[in-house]
Amino acid sequence: MNDTLGLDWDGVISHFPQEIRLLAGKFSTIVIITLNKSITPQQAHEILGREVLVEICPDKERNNHGLWKAKTCLRHNVALMIDDDSFVIVECRSLGVPALAVNAMFFQTMLYEF
């Protein structure tokens, strides 16, 4: 059984660090699959409290980042990918990778109103 969690950074870990840290503890391997060029394994370790792999989308793949993320999930045998981008969710599911969408914009709106 694959026991790897795939996570986007912006809109997922950035907005829900405590919740994602809790969830990540249930998986043996974590891979961050992101467009954010500034993320380092050390920074991710500080937030998630454990060692992680970091995959950053190459510039040549940015126009088709959803497919790149889905293929990266396949390469890492990801059991579940969590992202805030619907294109990523669609591409992952089209390749048979279970994917869950979070709505960071809704969350930001709610925090702003309260």
C-alpha positions as CSV (number, residue, x, y, z in Angstrom):
1,M,0.0,0.0,0.0
2,N,1.3,3.4,-0.9
3,D,1.7,5.6,2.2
4,T,2.8,9.0,0.7
5,L,0.9,12.3,1.1
6,G,1.3,14.9,-1.6
7,L,0.9,18.5,-0.5
8,D,0.8,21.9,-2.3
9,W,2.5,24.7,-0.4
10,D,0.6,27.9,-1.2
11,G,-3.0,27.7,-0.3
12,V,-2.6,24.4,1.6
13,I,0.4,24.2,4.0
14,S,0.6,28.0,4.0
15,H,-3.0,28.4,5.1
16,F,-3.5,25.3,7.3
17,P,-0.1,24.5,8.8
18,Q,-1.4,23.0,12.1
19,E,-4.0,20.9,10.4
20,I,-1.6,19.7,7.7
21,R,1.0,18.9,10.3
22,L,-1.5,16.7,12.1
23,L,-2.6,15.0,8.9
24,A,1.0,14.5,7.7
25,G,1.7,12.5,10.9
26,K,-0.5,9.8,9.6
27,F,1.7,9.1,6.5
28,S,5.1,7.6,6.3
29,T,6.3,9.9,3.5
30,I,5.5,13.5,2.7
31,V,6.2,15.1,-0.7
32,I,5.6,18.8,-1.3
33,I,4.7,19.4,-4.9
34,T,4.7,23.1,-5.5
35,L,5.2,26.0,-7.9
36,N,6.8,28.0,-5.1
37,K,10.5,28.3,-5.9
38,S,11.4,29.5,-2.5
39,I,10.4,26.4,-0.5
40,T,13.2,24.4,0.9
41,P,13.2,21.0,2.7
42,Q,14.4,22.8,5.8
43,Q,11.6,25.3,5.8
44,A,9.1,22.5,5.3
45,H,10.6,20.6,8.1
46,E,10.2,23.6,10.4
47,I,6.5,23.8,9.6
48,L,5.6,20.1,9.5
49,G,8.0,18.9,12.1
50,R,9.5,16.1,10.0
51,E,11.6,15.3,7.0
52,V,9.9,15.9,3.7
53,L,10.7,15.8,0.0
54,V,10.2,18.9,-2.0
55,E,9.5,19.0,-5.8
56,I,9.4,22.4,-7.4
57,C,7.8,22.8,-10.8
58,P,10.4,23.6,-13.5
59,D,9.8,26.8,-15.5
60,K,9.2,24.8,-18.7
61,E,6.3,23.0,-17.1
62,R,4.5,26.0,-15.5
63,N,2.0,26.4,-18.4
64,N,0.8,22.8,-17.7
65,H,1.5,22.7,-14.0
66,G,-1.6,20.5,-13.2
67,L,-0.3,17.7,-15.4
68,W,3.2,18.1,-14.0
69,K,1.9,17.8,-10.5
70,A,-0.2,14.8,-11.3
71,K,2.8,13.0,-13.0
72,T,5.0,13.9,-10.0
73,C,2.4,12.3,-7.8
74,L,2.6,9.1,-9.9
75,R,6.4,9.2,-9.7
76,H,6.3,9.3,-5.9
77,N,3.4,6.8,-5.6
78,V,1.2,9.4,-3.8
79,A,-1.8,7.9,-2.0
80,L,-3.5,11.4,-1.7
81,M,-2.7,14.8,-3.1
82,I,-4.1,18.0,-1.5
83,D,-4.1,21.2,-3.5
84,D,-6.1,24.4,-3.8
85,D,-6.0,24.4,-7.6
86,S,-8.8,22.7,-9.4
87,F,-6.6,22.0,-12.5
88,V,-4.3,19.9,-10.3
89,I,-7.3,18.0,-8.9
90,V,-8.7,17.2,-12.3
91,E,-5.3,16.1,-13.7
92,C,-4.5,14.0,-10.7
93,R,-7.9,12.2,-10.8
94,S,-7.5,11.7,-14.6
95,L,-4.3,9.8,-13.9
96,G,-5.9,7.8,-11.0
97,V,-4.3,9.8,-8.2
98,P,-6.8,10.5,-5.4
99,A,-6.9,14.3,-4.8
100,L,-8.6,16.6,-2.4
101,A,-9.2,20.3,-2.9
102,V,-9.1,22.9,-0.2
103,N,-10.5,26.4,-0.6
104,A,-8.0,28.8,0.9
105,M,-9.7,31.8,-0.5
106,F,-12.9,31.0,1.4
107,F,-10.9,30.5,4.5
108,Q,-9.2,33.9,4.1
109,T,-12.5,35.6,3.5
110,M,-14.0,34.0,6.7
111,L,-11.0,35.1,8.8
112,Y,-11.2,38.7,7.4
113,E,-14.9,38.9,8.3
114,F,-14.5,37.7,11.9
